Amino acid sequence: RHRAQVGCLKCFLSCSKVGDPRPGQPYKGGNFCAFLPDNREGQKTAVLLKKAFEQGLIFQIKSFNGEERVTWGLIPHKTSWDGGKARNGYPDAQYLREVCTVL
């Protein structure tokens, strides 16, 4: 098995703000988990992702079938420990380099 850092967040129902698809309208939250390897590169990436979260860059609000929902933003996340790049999982030898470039 691999050692991993797992970050999970639960977003609750709230109201959107200026710049979102429908400012002032309520939106549904969700549960979000992401995986990073528990090594030096993974820890460095975790620090950068935390800063991005604090700046409101991790999530975005999108409209689906007339309903606003929280979704992952433009910063790529590994949402599975396996399945490869095609399934947002590992193995993906370039992920840490790519996400750090985005951040």
N, C-alpha and C positions, 0 to 999 in steps of 0.2 A: 504494500500500500504506500501511497504518497503522503507526506506530511503537507498539510495545507492550512492556509489562513482562510477563514470563511467570514464574509461580511454579509449580514442580513439586515434589511431595513423594512419596516412596515410603514407605509404611507396611509394616512387616514383621509376620510372625506374632508374636503376643504373648498375654498373658493379661489378661482384663478385670479391672476393679477394682470396688469397692463403688459401687453406683449404676448399673452397666451391667446389661443384661438378665440375664446369668448370671455373677455375680462369680466369678472364679477360673478360668473356662473359657477355653480358647484361642480366638482369633479370627483370621480372615484379614485381611491387610493389602490394599493396593492402590496403584495409581498415580493421583495426582491432580494436575491442572494447572488453573490459573486465569489469566485474562488481565485486565490493566488497561491503560488508555491511558498512554502515556509522556508525561504532562503533569503540571502542578502538582497537579491534583485526584487523578490516579491515584497520584502519589507519596505524597500525604497519606493516601489510602486504604490504600496498601501498608503504611505505618507502623502504622496502626490494625489492619490484619489481622495483622501480625506480633505485636502485643501480644495480640490475641485468641488466636493460635496458642500463644503462650507460656503463656497461662492455660488452655489445653486446651479452647477454645471452638469451634475450627474443625471438628473431626470428632466423630462420635459412633459408638457401636457399636449396631447393630441386628441383630435376629435374622431371617434369611431361610431358610425351609425347615429350621428346626432348627439352622442354622449361624450363628455370630456373624460379622459383617463390619463393617469400618470404612466409614462413609459420610460424606458432607458433613453438617455440623451444621446449625443453624438460620440461620446467617449466609449470605446469598446470595452465590454466586460465579458469575462468567462463565467457563464451561468451553469456550467456543468464541468465535472472533473474529467469526463471522458467524452468521446464522440468526435474529437478533432475539431479543426477550424470550422468546418461546415456546420457544426452543431453548437458553436460558441463554447467549445470545450477544449480539453487538452487531448493528445499532444498538439502543440502549436509552438514550434521553436522560435517563431518571430514575435509572439504576442507581447512579451514584456518590453521588447525594444519598440514595437509599434505603439503601444499604449503610452509609453514614456515620451515618445515623439509628439503624440497628440497633446499630452499634458504639458 
